[in-house]
């Protein structure tokens, strides 16, 4: 006779499941996907489809033929990896490179460690950084965003710069290297909010990212601790630099609205597997991501620093978990 084994109390039940969480994240990514189609057309569609298809395919192959265990592609985690990888790529990246990035993300970033829940680093960022190091020219050649909302933005020099193909971060980097940003013509805040500028698929529209983030907060998939501490620390640190030397460092709002800072803060730094468990630990994690992002953007070799910052903080997550343990139940 089989006995029913019951674990010790307390018995807490919730309606959250891995599958529901994963598909909630996929739903939250829809606004970003729509905006990428608006500004980059069919190229964005092809990059996204190839990335998602390859991630799902590689995970299925590895689980079925190498690990020889039931496949879990229906949980939506491979789709998330594919979408996030695509959103970190330029729309004109050759599709065979997209496939290589998907393989690295799934095979090395995720399945090598045992699959979902066991990977120490965000898989999509592993794939993105691999492509950036291996194919730096293709990964930093940005297509022009279509002037879909040209009537809504100022017909100024700043708006013209937004459609030249250079990203705002690249322009900022060159100006900082020259030691003078006074002559820099950047897109205005409204232009960056809607996404009328060059960049990767998922970083151009701040509004789309915010909509997705609000959805995840309402669904209680993420909490405010990492996104707010990430964004706030980046804002404060870059604001201090700008206050000290306004001719050498850009205003903090440009750091927040350009590049992948919002995308990373909302969708990648909040990854449950690779971020700390306690709320205090999450704040420390977010602050570290924000500071490292501005340090790399300001003094590093690359204009962007979000991917490297998150991966570096992923590596110290076990230490943060040990130093900032959640309170025991009933204590």
N, C-alpha and C positions, 0 to 999 in steps of 0.2 A: 504494500500500500504506500502510495506517495504522500508524503507529508508536505504541508504548506509551510514554507519557511518565510517568516516575517521578520524584517529588520527591526532594530530598536527604534523607539520613538525619538523625535517627533515624526509624524507622518504628514507631510505637506504635499498637497497636490496642486499642480498648475496646468494650464492648458497650453503652455509653450512646448513645442517639440522642435527638434533639429530641422525637420522638413519645413515646418511653418516659418521658422526664423529665416531659413535660407530663401524661401520664396517671397517672404516679405522684403528682404533686401533686393531681390530681383525686381520686385514691383517698384521699389523706391528708385531704382536705376532707370526706369522708363523715361521720366522727364529728360534726363541727361541724354539718353539715346535719341529721343525725338529732336532735341536741339542739335545734336551732332549731325543728324540727317538734314536738318534745315540749312546748316552752314557749310557742310562738306559733301552733301549729296550721296550718290551711290557708292562713292569710295568709302564713306563711313559705314555704310551697310555691309559692303564686302569684307572690310576689316573686322567688323563685329561678328559677322556670321562665321568667317573662317576661324577666328579666335575661339568662339564658343564651341563650334563643331569639333575642332581639334582637341580642346580641353576635355570635352565629354568623351570623345573617341579614345584618347590616350588613357584616361582614367579607366574606362571600360576594359581596354586591352590589358592594362597592368593588373587590375583586380581579377579578371577572369583567367588569364594565362600565366601570369607570374606569381601573384599572391594566391591564386586559386581559391578565392572566396567569393561569396555573393556580391554582385555588383550593386553599388549605391548611387548610380548616376541620377536616379529619380529624386534624390533629396535636394537637388538644385545647387549644391556647393560648387560643382564643376562649371555650371553656367555662370555663377558669380565670378569665379576666377577668370573665365573667358571674357566676360563683360568688363571687369576691372582692368584686365590686361589691355583690351582694346581701347578703353578710355584713357590709357596712359601712352597711346601710340599716335603718331601723325597719320592722317587719313591716306597719305600717299606712300606709306611704307609697303614695299613689295610683299605680296601675300605669303610667299615662301618664308620670309623672315617672321611674319606673324605666326606661322605654323611652328617654327623653331622656338619662338618665345613661349608658345602654348605648351610645347613638349617640356621645356625647362621648368615652367611653372608647375606643371602637374607631376612630371616624373622626378624632378630633383627637389622642387620646393615643397611638394605635398606628399607624394606616395613613397618616396624614399624613407620617410620617417614613420610610415604606417598608415597614412591617410588622414581623413578629417579628424580633427581633435588632437592630433599628435605632432603636427608640424610647428616648429619653433618660429618660423618666419612666414610672413604673408606671401603666399605663393605667387600672386599676380605681380608683386613688387620684385620678387626674385627673377621672374621672367623679364620684366621691364629693365631691370638693372643689367641683366645679362645681355640683352639686345643693345642697350646704350653703350656698354663697354666694347661689345663685339662689332657693332655697326654704328659708330658715332656720327658719321656723316648723314646716313639715312635717317637716324633717329633725331637729328637736329635740323632737318630740312622741313620747314613747315609750309603747307599750302595756304593759299589765301582763303580767308573766310568769305563766303558770298555776302554781298551787301543787301541782305534781305530786308533789314530795317533801316536802310539808308535815310529814309524820310524822318526817322525818329531820333537820329543822332545829329550832332552839329556837323555841318559841312566845313570843318576846319582842318588845319594841318594834322591835328591829332587824329581825327577820324580817317584821314587819308593814310596815316601811318598804320592804322589798324588793319588795312587791307593789303599791305605790302608783302606779307608773308613772314616778317620778323615778329617774334613774340614780344610782348611788353617786357618780360624778364630779360630777354636777350638784349634789348635796347638799354635796359637799366644796367646790365652787367658791363656793357661797353662804355657807358657813361661813367660808371663808378671806376673802371680801370683808368679812364682818362682823368679822373679826379675832379670832374665838374659836371653836374647834372642840370645846370641852369638852362642850357640850350636844348634840353631833352623834351621832345614833343610826344607825350603819351596819350593813349585814348582816355577820354573822360570816364568818370565812374559809371555813368549810365551805360556807356558802350561796353564796359567790362562786365557789368551786371547781366546784360542780355547775351553777351558772347560774341560781339562783332569784332573779333580780332583773331590773329593766328594762335595756334597752340594744339595740344593733343585733343582727341575727341571729347574727353570728359572734363577738361579743365576750363573750357572757354566761358561757360555760362554759370555765373554764381547763383542766379535765381533758380535754375534747374536743380543745382546741388542742394540749395536751402530747402526747396520743396521736398526733395527726397529725404533730407535729414529730419524735417518736421514729421513726415510720415513715420519714420523709424522711431522717433521719440514718442509719438502718439500710440504706436503699437507696442511700445516698451521693449523694442528689440535692442536699442542702445540707451544709455543714460547720457546726461549732459556733461559728465565729468571730464572725459577725454577731449571731445570737441571744443568745449569752452576753454579748458586749460591750455590746449594746443594753440587755439587762435589768439587767446588773450596774451599768452606769454610771447608769441611772435609779434603781436601788436606792440606790447610794452617795450620789448627789447629793441625792435626796429625804430620805435618812437624815440627812445633814448638816443640812439645813434643819430637820428635825424635832428633831434634837438641840439646835440653837441655840434654837429657839422652838417647843416642843411644843404650846403653846396656839394657835399660828397655822398650823402646817403638819402635815399628816396623816402617819401612820406609813408607811414606804416600802412595806410589803407591800400596802397598799391601792392604791398606784399600780400595782403589778405585776399585781394580780388584777382590777382594774377597767378599764373602757374597752377600747380596742383595742390595748393595748401588747403583749400576748402574740401576738395575731393578726398585728400588724404585724411584730414581731420574727421570727416563724417563717415567715410566708408571703409577706410583701410586701417587707420590707427585704432578703430573701435572693434576690430576683429576679436571675438571672444577668446579664440584659441591663443593668440599671440600677444594679448594685452593682460595687465594685472587683474586679479580677481577683486581686490578690495577697492572701495571708492577712493580712499586716500592714496593707494598705490596707483590708481588710474590718473589722479591729478598729477602725481610725480611723473608718470609716464608722459602725459600730455605736455607738461612743462618742458620736459627733456626734448620732446619732438619739436616744439616750437623754437626753443633756443638753438638746437642743432640746425634746423632749417634755415634760420636767419644767418647763422655763422657760415654755413656752406654757401648760401646765396651771396653773401657779402665778400667772403675771402676765399672761397673755394674755386676750383677750376670750372665747375659747371654753373650755369645760371640758376638751375633748379636744385633744391636740396631736400625735398620732401621724401622721396623714395629712400635715400640714404639715411635720413634722420629716423624714419620709422623702422627700418631694418636694424639700425644700431640699437634703438630702444627695445626692439623685439629681443635682441640678444641679452639684454639685462633684465628682462621681465622676470626670470626665476629669482634673481636677487631682490627685485622689488617685492615679489610675493613673500619672500622670507622676511623682509624688513617691515612690511606693512600687511600684517595678517589681519583678516576680518575677525571681529569678536565672536567668541563661541556662543552658541545658542543659549539663551536664558542667563547670560552673564552681563 
